[in-house]
Each structure stands twice: as structure tokens, then as C-alpha cells.
Amino acid sequence: MKKDIPLKHPISFGEGEGAVEYKALTMRTPKVKEILAARKGETDADQKEKAIVATCCGVPASLIDELYFPDYERLLEAYDELTGRVLPQDDHALMLAAARVARALHQPLREVLAMSPADLVKWGKVATEIEEAKKA
């Protein structure tokens, strides 16, 4: 499967006349060997995540470094949609997300922690929308 992700902030990557403007990236579903290579090659969870995203988009990791963060988040969402799984995260980040979801949905933390990581990400987006609505 593939998914086209338009960039809200197009970037130019490369030097001089060889520079390429990226207005969108196409992400494909990763192969097992690619996931295993990213996990083996990197020790930091953020670097593993970036390596997997770059591989799935067929671009160098250094291009991913140049993206604006909202576009990177859209790539992570596309990854979740394509695989139904969540990219590697550290336990602290997962716990913070669970706490936000529990607070926004008025659910006990133990029930939220029983959710799958993919569901936690989905409900985390809902929690963010609820928090933003309360601020407005």
C-alpha cells in the first residue's frame, strides 16, 4: 500500500542545480527487513522512527531532518494508517500520552494503559482536539 502526503511546507533538498523541490512525499508500507534494519542500526527511539519514515518514503534521513515538524507529524500519522502500528517511542512519551487521554476522556489511567499503542495514538489526537477546544 502507498499513501501520498502533501507537504504544507514544501522543501528544497540538495545543492545548486541538483536541488529537488518536494511538495509531497509518498509513503509505502515497510517490509519486515527494513523495520529490523532500522531497529538494529539506531539505538535512540527518535532516530529509529526517522530511519523507518525515511525508508518508507524512499528518501535519505537527512531530508526528513529538513521537514517542518507539522509535516513530519503527518508522515507519522500516515505510517500509523498504513501499518496499524505505532513507531518506536520511549516509555515516558507513551505514559504522558496515556495521561493526556485519561484526563481528556475522564477514564482511569489503568484502562487507558490497557489500550493498544495504535488506539492510544488515535485517542491522543482526540484528547488534543478536546484540549484545544477548551482553550478557545
C-alpha positions in Angstrom: 0.0 0.0 0.0 1.0 3.6 -0.6 -0.1 7.0 0.6 0.7 10.4 -0.8 1.3 13.0 1.8 1.2 16.6 0.6 3.6 18.9 2.5 2.2 22.1 4.0 5.7 23.5 3.9 7.4 22.3 0.7 11.2 22.0 0.9 14.1 22.1 -1.4 16.7 19.4 -0.9 20.1 19.2 -2.4 22.7 21.6 -3.7 22.6 24.0 -6.7 21.1 22.8 -9.9 20.7 19.3 -8.4 18.3 20.5 -5.7 14.9 19.0 -5.8 11.7 20.6 -4.5 9.5 18.3 -2.5 5.8 19.3 -2.4 4.7 15.9 -1.3 6.1 12.5 -0.2 4.8 9.1 -1.0 5.0 6.6 1.9 4.7 2.9 1.4 4.2 0.1 3.8 7.5 -1.1 5.2 9.0 -4.6 4.8 10.0 -6.6 7.9 13.7 -6.4 6.9 13.5 -2.6 6.8 12.0 -2.4 10.2 14.6 -4.8 11.6 17.4 -2.9 10.0 16.2 0.5 11.4 15.9 -1.1 14.9 19.3 -2.6 14.7 21.1 0.4 13.2 19.9 3.0 15.6 19.8 3.0 19.4 17.7 6.2 20.0 13.9 5.8 19.6 13.7 9.1 17.7 16.4 8.1 15.3 14.7 4.7 14.7 11.5 6.5 14.0 13.2 8.8 11.5 15.0 5.9 9.8 11.8 4.0 9.3 10.0 7.1 7.9 12.8 7.9 5.5 12.9 4.3 4.3 9.2 4.1 3.8 9.3 7.4 1.8 12.3 6.4 -0.2 14.3 9.4 0.8 17.5 10.0 2.9 17.1 10.5 6.6 18.8 13.9 6.1 15.8 15.0 4.0 13.5 14.1 6.9 15.6 16.3 9.1 14.8 19.3 6.9 11.0 18.9 7.1 8.9 21.2 9.2 7.5 19.4 12.3 3.8 19.6 11.3 4.7 17.8 8.0 6.7 15.2 10.0 3.7 14.6 12.2 1.6 14.0 9.1 4.1 11.4 8.0 3.8 9.6 11.3 0.0 9.6 11.0 0.3 8.1 7.5 2.6 5.4 8.9 0.0 4.6 11.6 -2.7 4.4 8.8 -0.6 2.2 6.6 0.6 -0.3 9.2 -2.0 0.0 12.0 1.0 0.1 14.4 2.9 2.8 16.2 6.5 3.8 15.6 9.0 3.1 18.4 8.5 5.5 21.3 10.1 5.7 24.7 8.0 4.6 27.7 8.0 8.2 29.1 6.3 9.6 26.0 3.8 6.8 25.9 3.0 7.4 29.6 2.5 11.1 29.0 0.2 10.4 26.1 -1.8 7.9 28.2 -2.2 10.5 31.0 -3.5 13.1 28.5 -6.0 10.7 27.1 -7.2 9.6 30.6 -7.6 13.2 31.6 -9.5 14.2 28.4 -11.8 11.2 28.3 -12.3 11.1 32.1 -11.1 7.5 32.2 -9.0 5.7 34.8 -5.3 5.6 33.8 -5.2 1.8 34.1 -8.0 1.5 31.5 -6.1 3.8 29.1 -2.9 1.9 29.6 -4.7 -1.3 28.5 -5.3 0.2 25.1 -3.1 -0.9 22.2 -0.5 1.7 21.2 -2.3 2.4 17.9 -5.6 3.1 19.8 -3.6 5.3 22.3 -2.3 7.4 19.4 -5.8 7.7 17.9 -7.3 8.7 21.2 -4.3 11.0 21.8 -5.4 13.0 18.8 -8.9 13.3 20.2 -7.5 14.4 23.5 -5.5 17.1 21.8 -8.7 18.3 20.0 -10.6 18.4 23.3 -7.7 20.3 25.0 -7.6 22.9 22.1 -11.4 23.3 22.2 -11.3 24.1 25.9 -8.6 26.8 25.3 -10.7 28.5 22.7 
